[in-house]
Amino acid sequence: MALFLHSADPKVPPQSRWKRLLQQILSPWREFDGILLATVLALTGIGIVAIRSAVWERPISHYWLQQLIMAGISLVFLAMVARIPYERLLRWHWFTYGLTLAGLVAVLFFGTAGGGAERWISIAGVQVQPSEFAKLGVIITLAAILHHWPIKYFSQIWVAVAVIAPPWVLIFLQPNLGTALVFVAILLAMLYWAGAKGSWILLLLSPGVGAILYGLHTRPELSWMLWVWLIWCLGMASLAAWRLPWRWTGAMTFGVLNLLSGHLGQVAWHILKPYQRRRLEIFIDPMQEPWGSGYHLIQSRIAIGAGGLWGRGIQQGTQTQLDFIPEQHTDFIFSAIGEEMGFVGTLTVLILFWILCARLIWIAQGAKDNFGSLIAIGVLAMILFQAVVNIGMTIGLAPITGLPLPFLSYGRSALLTNFLAIGLVESVVMHRQRTTLFR
């Protein structure tokens, strides 16, 4: 810097020299989306404050410091990824896919058990969760495939399904049902953005919905759901006949699939681990085990309701400080925010997520190619689905799945993955041509 200033034209005022140097430094970052980054940093900051409060003066109180350090490291990686042209990943997407599968296979053989599942690999004493990084690997791979082959016909959907099936199965076997559902959300969102019709996506989901409807009718108070299931099966057969080119074949195929879904759902129910089945049962009626499986959900709702408008104050919440909610700094961090920051705090978090999602959609619409646009949509689906499910489970609107709240829950692998995803989206912004909104 000193050499630059001394070798500069002496006729140029020192202020102009500093201004020119600053412009040279900032020039590569001119297109950087500051709003997106500021939103992410705001969510991360709220999460660190909530984690510190949730584990204050306890043996695990260092978690907030670990989260802060990991946020700093992740920010560096975000900047590095943002400077690399994202188009280069098109040539390496199969290599990325291979690394994704390798990491998931390694968990099955060398994984560390926790909470009834094997999801972590210990590397130099640090627990790494490959399933978190697999989300980003699948987004890159699907974006590359759909970039080359946009969806024009229903049969093309099965190519994307075939790509996502191996990592999905490996994650389901860990078992990690929550992350497996994230993969489904990513697939459906990217298929729709790539040109798949909404009716096609509904037909893909129909057997799963049919299995749920059939399963509900087995409860005595919901026996009438059997008629809903039959109407659903008839409706999906009619939809297939209307929207698919092979009308009668399609109607027969999806009609039979939905009729079989009831029995297939029973098989899938028994494939789930006992604790996974219990979580789904408790979601329907948490009061059947108020001191057992339903304890988390009941205490979480009490904590959020006790926060009122402004909250009880940082480190002042009784449910949070008296440890009524185990592992609150991870999956149930939203309940700590609700109790100690109140309705204002939770509304702030929701607004920040809304800004984040709106920004990702804006970036997807303005990307210079399908690859960049699909990356942004894949990241949107990953973040939005996890946020909706996590917040929903803390207030009783979704079953407990173990999904973290993006940028707020404690988790080094999850935080790094989310920052890398935002860095990839920032690369889409920085390396795009100037375009107008809704082009």
Buried (B, 14 or more C-beta within 10 A) or exposed (E): EEEEEEEBEEEEEEEEBEEEBEEEEEEEEEEBBEEBBEBBBBBBBBBBBBBBBBBEEEEEBEBBEBBBEBBEBBBEEBBEBBBBEBBEBBEEBEEBBEBBBEBBBBBEEEBBEEEEBBBBBEEEEEBBBBBBBBBBBBBBBBBBBBBEEBBEEBEBBEEBEEBBEBBBEBBBBBBBBBBBBBBBBBBBBBBBBBBBBEBBBBBBEBBBBBBBBBBBBEEEEBEEBBEBBBEBBBBBBEBBBEBBEEEEEBBBBBBEBBBBBBEBBBEEBEEBEEBBEBBBBBBEEBEEBEEEBBBBBBBBBBBBEBBEEEBBEBBEBEBBBEEBBEBBBBBBBBBBBBBBBBBEBBEBBEEBBEBBBBBBBBBBBBBBBBBBBBBBBBBBBBBBBBBBBBBBBBBBEBBBBBBBBBBBBBBBBBBBBBBBBBBBBBBBBBBBEEEEEEE
